[in-house]
Amino acid sequence: MDYLQNLSPIYQLVVLVAFIGLMFGFLVVYLDNSKDYALKRDWRDKDSK
């Protein structure tokens, strides 16, 4: 943890935003692959042509 504290505040912010984005991405992938997620409206499987 000393490595993050030695970084400048701007780089600390970049690391924090990247970590939050990565966690959000994992959440989106998990919910997209979950069949029990009832609030998902999946528009990809519909034949609208």
N, C-alpha and C positions, 0 to 999 in steps of 0.2 A: 504493500500500500504506500510505501514511501516514494515509489516511482511516480504515482499520480500526484502526490503532494509537491513534488519537486518541479512539476510542469507549470507553465505559466497559466494564469486563469483562463485565457482564451482556449488553450489546448485542453484544459480540464472541461470546459463547456462543450467543446467538440467531442470529446470522449463520452461525456454524459449523454449528449444528443444521439450519438451513434449507438450507444448501448440501449437507450430507450427505443430507438427505431428498430434495432435488432429484436428486442423483446416483442414489440408490436408486430413485427413480421412473423415471428414464431406463433403469436396468438392468432393472427389471420390465417396462417397455414393450418393450424390446429383446428380452428373453427370451420374452415373450408372443407377439411377432410372428415369432420365429425358428422355422422348421419343423425345424431340426436339433437343437433342444433336447430330448434324449431323456428327461430326468427329469420333464418336465412331464406332469401328469395333467390333461387338459382335460375337465372335467365339463360344460362348456357345450354340447357338440355331441351329447350323448347324449339319446335319447328315453326317459326313465324313466317316462313316464306310461302 
